[in-house]
């Protein structure tokens, strides 16, 4: 593979793969390295936590069912401690309800086993693109959300204490809403714009709940991200 092809495929992104299936770890490591990624692997949550004390990956691929601490508990704990990078979860159970549970724990995406490695590659690349500012030189007017400011061009949320780290899903949702402030978007339309058609409206509700925790002084009494009964959601910027 040429240097240019490698950059296009993986852009040198470093991915931590956590799965107790040694054969699958080897398969993913070999395939993703061929696509230009840098890969570190872990066999369980305890090993992953140890690795994360000195490694700061660009994304994670995490199996749900592992001996000891499962993937859902691992991701929820890491999210609670401030981890904001893209997380794609793997599971032998692919029902929509199972995917919702993964999103509630803090995953950005959910892939049912068995899966095609190329599908995992495409999803990883999509989430990594969301995690990188699209146009650092943009002069678009930022959106004000009380003490916070969202740079719509770069996809960055910041306040008096600095950048507020959003997950890929939270950033994508805020970007979609901020692109049309004051306009009510249906759950169906938001799901389509976020590529969540498979799991639909419930997934949108989960992401809204997570985003409100980031931008609202009191998520139970939203000032900026409002529910329009029977219609969807609307972002209303303000001080």
N, C-alpha and C positions, 0 to 999 in steps of 0.2 A: 504493500500500500504506500502511495506517495505521501510526502509530508502534507501536501495540500488536501488530499483526500482524508487523511487522518484528522486534520483540523476541522474539516467540514462535518465529519461523522461524529466526533466526540469532543472536539475543541479542547482536548486535554483534561476534561472534567474528571474529578476523582470521586468514585462511587464506592461506598461501603456496602457490601452484600452480606446479609445475615441470614443464614439458613442452616439447619442441622443436617440437611441432606448433602453429604460430601460430593456426590456425583453431580448434583445440580450446581453446587458452588463452582466446581471445576468447569462445567459447561458454560455457565454465565461468565466466569472470569475469562476463559479463552475467547468466547465470542465477543464480549465487550472490549477486550484489549485489541482484538482485530479491527474493531470499529473506531479505535482512537481514544478510548477511555483509559484512565488509570484505575486499577481495581485493588481494593483490599477486602479480604473475606474474614468472616467470623462465624463460628459454629453455633453460638448461642448468645443470649442477651448479656450474660456476664462478661463474655469475651468482648462483645461489642462495646459495653460500657468502659472496659479497660482501654480499648483502642481509642475511644473518643476522648480520653484524658489527654492524649497527645496528638491526635489526628483531627483535622477539621475538613471533612469531605464536602463535596459540592452537592451530593444527593445520597440517598440511602434506598436500598431494596431490602425489604424485611419480610420474612416468613411469619405468618400468624402463629401456627402451631409449632412450638419448640419445647424441648424438655426444660424444666425449671420455669423461669419467667417467660411468658409468651410475648409475641410481638406486639399485641395491643397494649399490654402493660408497659412494655419498654418505650413505645412511642409516646404514650400518654405522659409518662414520667419525664421524657426528654423534652416534650413540648412544654410541660409545666415549668421546666427549668430554663426555658428560653430558646430551645432549638428551633430554628426557622427554615432550615433547608428543605428541599423537596423530598418527600417520602412516598415510595411506591410499595404497597403491601402485596404479598403473595399469599394465596390461600387455596386449600383444596375445596372450600365451600364458596360457590360463586353466586349465591342467591342475593337479590337486591338488599334484603334486610341485613345480611352479613356485611355487605359493602358499607351500608349506613353506619354500622357499628365501628367499622374501620375509620370512616371519616370523622365520627364523633371522637375517636381516640386521638385524632390529629393527622391521619394519613391524607395525602393529596390525591392518591389514586389507588386503585384496587384491581389486581389481575388474578383471575382464577386459574388454577392448575388443572390440566396441563395447558401450556400456552406456547405460542410461537416466539422464539427469541427476538424475531424482528419486531413483533408488536411491543414487547418490552422496550426495545431500543427506541422505537418511535415515541412511546409515551415518555420515556426518560428525557429525550431531546426536547419534547414539547414543554415539559415542566422546567427544564434547565433554561430554556429560552425565556419563560415567564420570570425566572429568578434574576435575570440580567436586565439592567436598564436598557430600554429599547433605543432611546435617542438622548444621550447625555447633554447635547447642546441645544435641546429644544427650548423655545421661548414661550411655550404654552402657559397660560395663566394657571397657577396652582389653585386647588380647591381647599377652602378653609373649613375645618371641622372643630370649632371651639379653639382650644389651645394647640390643636394639631394642624398640620398642613400637608396636603397630598399633592406631590408633583406628578401631574398626569402624564408628562412626557417620559420621565424616568421611572415612574412607578414606585416612588419613595414616599413613605409617610414619616414625618418628623415632628418633633415638639421641642420644648425648651431644653430637655435633657438629651436631645440627639435623635438619631434615627430609631423609629419603632420597627422592630423586625417582624415582618409579616411572612407567613407561609406562602408557598406558591398559590395555593387556592384562595387564600385571603386577599392576596395582591391582585389576582385575576378578577375576583368578584368586585373589589373596590374600583378597579380600572374600568370594568364594564359599567358600573353605576355612575362613576364620575364622568364618564364620557357623555352621559345624558342626564345631568343634574336636574331635579325637579320633574322628571318624567317617570311615570310608573311603568315598570317592566314586569311582565308576567313571569311566574316561576318557570313556565315552559320556555319562554324566550331566553331567560338567564341560563337555564340548563343547556340550551342549544349553544349559546355563546361560550359557555365554559366546557363544552364537550362532555356534558354529563347526561346525555340523552338516555343512556342505558339505565341509570338509576334515578334520574328524573327529579321531581319536585322535592322529595324528602332530602336529597343531597343538597339542594339549594338552601333549604331551611337550616340544615346543619352548618353550612358555610356562613350563612347570615348570623347565626348565633355566635359563631367563633369570631366573626369580624366585629360584631357589636362589643365584644369584650375588649377589643383593641381601641375602638374609636369613641365609645360612649362613656361619659362620666358615670352613668348608671345604666347598664345594659337592660335592666328591667323597665326603665322609662326612657326609651330612645329619643334623643334630640335630633339626630341626623339621619339615621337609617330607619325609615318608617315602614310598617306593614300597612298596606291598603287592602282592607278586607275584601276578599273575593277577587282581587285583581293582581296583587303581587307586592313588589317593594319599590320604594323610591328613596333616593338620596337627596337630602335637603341641606346643602352647605350653610354655614352660618357661624357667628361668633358666640 
